[in-house]
Amino acid sequence: MFKIIDQKNRAIFECDINHIFAEKAHPLPTNNSVYDHDHSIYITYQDPHTGLRMGARLNPMTTKNLTSDTLGSYVRGFEAQGIWECSLMVFHLKDSHTIQDGQEAVHRLHFKCYEGFREAVITACVRFQIGTLLFLAPPEEIEKLQLFGEMRFKPKLALEDNLCIALFQNPHRH
């Protein structure tokens, strides 16, 4: 089950946010006091049956965000209404437990987690009128979102430090 956490319900779900992001193994610098603010939205997904956990932080490109601060020249022109960034994603798949062993069971778990993530992202995009979501992540994470989450991105731009930018267009834009 996924949760979308914003400023209105953050106090209720602060433990969920801390639990998901406590073990982040993310190559990007994060500074909670700077990039976690009143406009931040968090997506969490936890499956009690499999142990899958994931989380993401979304910020409007018109507010303080990691992508603009670190890659300003690459994203100039993206600081507009309806364009947000996702610069922090955490997937805890290695902690999951399965009833079945083998590669097929692992693939099913990955599909389940990434499909849950896609569903949560699209729901958040509709709720907060996000037309474009700019992902800043390692290329292999974008590839997993494409393969397991069946997310479609505009061509990605490879950057230094094993990062890339990929644009996700909300398929349910109004």
Residue, then its C-alpha position, 0 to 999 in steps of 0.5 A: m500500500f502506498k501513501i502520499i504525504d504532504q504538509k497536511n498529513r506529515a505529522i501523522f506519517e513522520c515515522d513512515i518517512n524516517h523509516i524509509f529514508a533512514e537507510k538510504a543508499h543514495p549517491l546524491p547529497t541530501n540535506n533535510s533542512v534545505y530540501d525537505h520543506d513545506h512544499s515537499i511531497y513524500i511517496t512511501y510504499q510498504d508491503p507487509h507480506t513481502g517486506l518491500r519498502m520504498g520512498a521518494r521525495l518530490n519537490p516543485m522546481t519553483t522551490k528549493n530543490l536539489t536538481s536546480d541547486t546542483l545542475g542549474s545549467y542543465v535544467r534552466g527553463f524547467e523552473a515552471q509551474g507543473i514541473w517537479e523533481c524527484s531527486l531522492m528515491v529509496f528502494h529496499l528490495k534486499d530486505s524483502h522475503t519471499i515464499q518462493d525462491g528463485q529468479e522468477a520470484v525476485h522479478r515478481l517482487h521487483f515488478k510489484c514494488y516498481e508498479g506500486f511506485r508508478e501508481a503512487v507517482i501518477t496519483a501524486c501527479v494528478r493530485f498536485q497537478i504535476g505535468t512533468l516529473l524530472f528524475l535525477a538518479p543513477p542510470e540503472e535506477i531509471e532503467k529499473l523504473q522503465l523495466f519493472g515499473e513500465m514507466r516511459f521517459k523522454p530520452k535521458l541525459a547522462l551526467e557526471d558522477n553516474l547520474c542522469i536526468a529523465l523526464f516523466q510526462n504524467p499520462h493523466r494530465h488535465 
